[in-house]
């Protein structure tokens, strides 16, 4: 079963202060044109998107320099609400390891990764950490958590939709658009479940 975990872009949640995505139909069959053609503009961090290390680290890898291995492969979906503590992070990693899916972790629910949890994830050697919010750390102070995770080479998958997705092992595909030189990029993320 394929489970789409992406937000629709033009109605997506937007991080406070980021520009909202917009589109304009520049050619229209109903208007007499040969084809429909759409122009759009958006922030690299609108909707379901990834953060490359360059987002907070000036000499960090950009989207096009980030290995696709991080975005495609077995993953573990953990359910959590509230702050993710260091102990919570250890439990999540242990559960992921038990299922052989410890390299990519998605946290379902209204969860906020704390700096202490970020350090646990950074020390664990994971490739990717994702969540449902538009930022993994506290919305009003995201820098410390991003610096810890991105500084460890972990890419972030933010703004996923995990309503109704049970905790467990899945196959993740969340490759970003190949936007050269950028700090982030939208993606069409989905899970494949064997059930």
C-alpha positions in Angstrom: 0.0 0.0 0.0 1.3 3.5 -0.9 0.6 6.2 1.6 1.0 9.8 0.5 2.4 11.8 3.4 2.8 15.1 1.5 0.8 18.3 1.9 -0.8 19.8 -1.2 1.4 22.8 -1.9 -1.1 25.7 -2.6 -3.1 24.9 0.6 -0.2 23.9 2.8 0.9 25.1 6.2 3.5 27.9 6.0 6.1 28.6 8.6 5.5 32.1 10.1 7.2 34.7 8.0 7.8 32.5 4.9 6.1 33.5 1.7 3.0 31.5 0.7 3.0 29.5 -2.5 1.1 31.0 -5.4 0.3 30.0 -9.0 -1.0 31.7 -12.1 -2.4 30.1 -15.2 -0.5 31.7 -18.1 -2.0 29.6 -20.9 -5.5 28.1 -20.8 -7.2 25.7 -23.2 -10.6 27.2 -22.1 -9.2 30.6 -23.0 -8.3 29.5 -26.6 -4.7 28.4 -26.0 -3.3 25.1 -27.3 -2.4 23.9 -23.8 -2.7 24.7 -20.1 0.4 26.2 -18.6 1.0 27.2 -14.9 3.6 29.5 -13.4 4.2 29.2 -9.7 6.4 30.7 -7.0 7.1 29.4 -3.5 9.6 29.2 -0.7 11.9 26.2 -0.7 10.5 25.3 2.7 6.7 25.5 1.9 4.6 22.4 2.4 6.4 19.0 2.7 10.1 19.8 2.2 13.6 18.9 3.2 16.2 21.0 4.9 19.8 20.5 3.7 22.6 21.4 6.0 23.1 24.7 4.1 19.8 25.9 5.6 21.6 26.8 8.9 25.3 26.1 8.1 26.9 28.4 5.6 29.4 25.9 4.3 27.0 22.9 4.7 25.8 20.8 1.8 23.2 22.2 -0.5 20.2 20.1 -1.8 22.1 19.0 -4.9 25.1 17.9 -2.9 23.0 15.8 -0.5 23.1 12.0 -1.2 19.7 10.6 -2.2 20.4 7.6 0.1 19.1 9.7 3.0 15.7 10.2 1.4 14.9 6.7 0.1 14.9 3.4 2.1 13.5 1.8 5.2 12.2 4.1 7.8 10.5 4.0 11.2 7.4 6.0 12.1 7.2 6.8 15.8 4.1 8.4 17.4 4.7 11.1 20.0 3.0 14.2 21.4 4.8 17.1 23.1 8.5 17.6 23.6 10.7 14.8 22.5 13.2 14.3 25.3 16.6 12.5 25.2 14.9 9.5 26.8 12.1 9.6 24.1 14.7 9.8 21.4 16.6 6.7 22.8 13.3 4.8 22.9 12.5 5.8 19.3 15.9 4.7 18.1 15.7 1.4 20.0 12.3 0.7 18.5 13.6 1.5 15.0 16.6 -0.7 15.5 14.5 -3.6 16.6 12.7 -3.4 13.2 15.9 -2.7 11.1 14.7 0.8 10.2 17.0 3.0 12.3 18.5 5.2 9.5 15.3 7.2 8.7 12.9 8.2 11.5 9.6 10.1 11.2 7.8 11.4 14.2 4.0 11.5 13.9 2.0 13.8 16.1 2.4 17.3 17.6 6.0 16.7 18.6 8.9 19.2 19.2 12.4 17.8 19.1 14.4 19.3 22.1 18.1 20.0 21.9 18.8 17.0 24.2 16.9 14.7 21.8 18.6 16.2 18.8 22.0 15.3 20.4 20.8 11.7 20.8 19.6 11.5 17.2 22.9 13.2 16.0 25.0 10.6 17.9 23.0 7.7 16.6 24.1 8.0 12.9 20.7 8.4 11.4 20.4 9.9 7.9 17.0 11.6 8.1 14.7 12.9 10.8 11.2 14.0 9.9 8.1 15.4 11.6 4.7 16.8 10.9 5.5 20.4 11.9 7.0 22.9 9.5 10.1 22.8 11.7 11.6 20.0 13.9 12.6 22.2 16.8 10.6 24.8 18.7 8.9 27.2 16.2 10.0 30.3 18.1 13.6 29.1 18.5 14.6 26.6 15.8 18.3 27.3 15.5 19.8 25.1 18.1 18.0 21.9 17.1 18.7 22.6 13.4 22.4 23.2 14.1 22.8 20.0 16.1 21.0 17.8 13.5 22.2 19.5 10.3 25.7 19.8 11.8 25.7 16.0 12.2 24.8 15.6 8.5 21.2 14.6 9.2 18.8 15.9 6.6 15.4 17.0 7.8 12.0 16.1 6.3 9.5 18.6 7.6 5.7 19.1 7.1 4.8 15.4 6.5 1.2 14.3 7.0 1.1 11.1 9.2 -2.6 11.2 10.3 -3.7 7.6 10.7 -0.3 6.1 10.0 0.4 3.5 12.7 3.8 3.3 14.3 6.1 0.8 12.5 8.4 0.1 9.7 7.8 1.5 6.2 9.7 2.2 3.0 10.2 5.9 2.5 10.6 7.9 -0.7 11.1 11.6 -0.2 13.6 12.7 -2.8 13.7 16.5 -3.1 13.6 18.5 -6.3 17.2 18.9 -7.5 17.4 22.7 -6.8 21.1 23.4 -7.2 22.7 25.6 -4.5 19.6 25.8 -2.3 19.1 25.2 1.4 15.9 23.2 1.0 13.4 21.8 -1.5 9.9 20.6 -1.7 9.3 16.9 -2.2 6.5 14.4 -2.8 7.0 12.1 0.1 5.3 8.7 0.5 5.5 5.5 2.5 5.1 2.0 1.2 3.6 -0.5 3.7 3.7 -4.2 3.2 0.3 -4.5 5.0 
